Amino acid sequence: MAGTRGGSTAQHRTAEALRLFAVSKTYGEASTQVTALDNVSLTLPSGTFTAVMGPSGSGKSTLLQCAAGLDRPTRGHVLVAGAEMTGDDETALTKFRREHVGFIFQHFNLLPTLTVLQNVMLPMRLARRKVDRAYCETILQRVGLSGRLDHLPAELSGGQQQRVAIARTLVSRPSVIFADEPTGALDTRSAREVLALLQEAVRTFGQTVVMVTHDPVAASYADAVLFLADGRIVGRMTHPTAEAVAERMTHLGDAVAERHAIAVV
Ligand SMILES: Nc1ncnc2c1ncn2[C@@H]1O[C@H](COP(=O)(O)OP(=O)(O)OP(=O)(O)O)[C@@H](O)[C@H]1O
């Protein structure tokens, strides 16, 4: 992993949180080969909230996995906070991810046997950093869970569990938080609370958030929306509204269906 900042912490921020340069990802070989990402380049400044949308199979999850260092691109470069993340050293990559990258999943991924506070303190323990219990409690207060510190995840609602997951990523102050359908398993009200919280993390804490979603309303909470189709970025919308995003998605779906129909004929 070239360029990893030795000894630096995630608190140190650069103006550029994420850069993908000519990233491609193919799965399979020869006749079964699928190009999931096709020469994707993008730059996201720090302190921005970006939604990624596109029809099913357009490459959203692959983009998130490659950008977060969970999967390796076939070609191209990924830089998080200015440091290249494409390398062969798995241990160094894991350490880098721990310091610089946060994840929020659709199904929360909390440890069921740990309390709310223990779940939030876990990243500090794993990174062998000094556990700042007071800071964890402050963050849990900010996400509205100060009365639930000793509860187990199963004793919380879905929305509350996702707020714990958000608190868990915030305490590490990662360079980028990647969220994969973070509201996919929530009711409308809880979803809005979670989205407002992500927005607040960007505005108040200067976090950078990249969120994959199928929901135009969720996307409207972002500063900008990137549209993917067939593994390529085919559009970008700033100041998105749910209506404008939904309309763009309809046209995108039509265009993709048309291309596939032509390919089949
Ligand atoms: N492990 C894999 N092996 C083979 N093909 C894969 C693999 N993962 C993804 N693909 C293919 O790559 C393409 C992009 O998939 P990806 O999951 O990134 O799309 P997506 O936009 O996230 O889809 P969805 O919205 O349905 O989750 C698809 O054609 C998919 O079938």
The ligand as a Tripos MOL2 file, in Angstrom:
@<TRIPOS>MOLECULE
LIG
   31    33     1     0     0
SMALL
NO_CHARGES

@<TRIPOS>ATOM
      1 N1        -18.9070  -11.7990   -7.1570 N.pl3     1 LIG1
      2 C1        -19.4110  -11.5990   -8.3750 C.ar      1 LIG1
      3 N2        -19.2060  -12.4750   -9.3810 N.ar      1 LIG1
      4 C2        -19.6920  -12.2880  -10.6140 C.ar      1 LIG1
      5 N3        -20.4170  -11.1960  -10.9770 N.ar      1 LIG1
      6 C3        -20.6620  -10.2830  -10.0270 C.ar      1 LIG1
      7 C4        -20.1850  -10.4190   -8.6740 C.ar      1 LIG1
      8 N4        -20.5800   -9.3380   -7.9460 N.ar      1 LIG1
      9 C5        -21.2910   -8.5700   -8.7990 C.ar      1 LIG1
     10 N5        -21.3310   -9.1190  -10.0420 N.ar      1 LIG1
     11 C6        -21.9780   -8.5550  -11.2440 C.3       1 LIG1
     12 O1        -21.4920   -7.2380  -11.4110 O.3       1 LIG1
     13 C7        -22.5320   -6.3650  -11.8280 C.3       1 LIG1
     14 C8        -22.6770   -5.2190  -10.8130 C.3       1 LIG1
     15 O2        -23.1490   -5.7560   -9.5760 O.3       1 LIG1
     16 P1        -23.4240   -4.8590   -8.2980 P.3       1 LIG1
     17 O3        -23.8330   -5.7760   -7.1970 O.co2     1 LIG1
     18 O4        -22.2780   -3.9630   -8.0700 O.co2     1 LIG1
     19 O5        -24.6680   -3.9740   -8.7930 O.3       1 LIG1
     20 P2        -25.6700   -3.0630   -7.9310 P.3       1 LIG1
     21 O6        -25.8870   -1.8310   -8.7420 O.co2     1 LIG1
     22 O7        -25.1600   -2.8980   -6.5560 O.co2     1 LIG1
     23 O8        -26.9790   -3.9680   -7.9450 O.3       1 LIG1
     24 P3        -28.2240   -4.0200   -6.9010 P.3       1 LIG1
     25 O9        -28.8570   -2.6600   -6.9450 O.co2     1 LIG1
     26 O10       -29.1130   -5.0670   -7.5210 O.co2     1 LIG1
     27 O11       -27.6830   -4.4100   -5.5730 O.co2     1 LIG1
     28 C9        -23.7770   -7.2210  -11.9600 C.3       1 LIG1
     29 O12       -23.9160   -7.6060  -13.3130 O.3       1 LIG1
     30 C10       -23.4820   -8.4210  -11.0780 C.3       1 LIG1
     31 O13       -24.1630   -9.5740  -11.5390 O.3       1 LIG1
@<TRIPOS>BOND
     1     1     2 1
     2     2     3 ar
     3     2     7 ar
     4     3     4 ar
     5     4     5 ar
     6     5     6 ar
     7     6     7 ar
     8     6    10 ar
     9     7     8 ar
    10     8     9 ar
    11     9    10 ar
    12    10    11 1
    13    11    12 1
    14    11    30 1
    15    12    13 1
    16    13    14 1
    17    13    28 1
    18    14    15 1
    19    15    16 1
    20    16    17 2
    21    16    18 1
    22    16    19 1
    23    19    20 1
    24    20    21 2
    25    20    22 1
    26    20    23 1
    27    23    24 1
    28    24    25 2
    29    24    26 1
    30    24    27 1
    31    28    29 1
    32    28    30 1
    33    30    31 1
@<TRIPOS>SUBSTRUCTURE
     1 LIG1         1 GROUP 0 **** ****
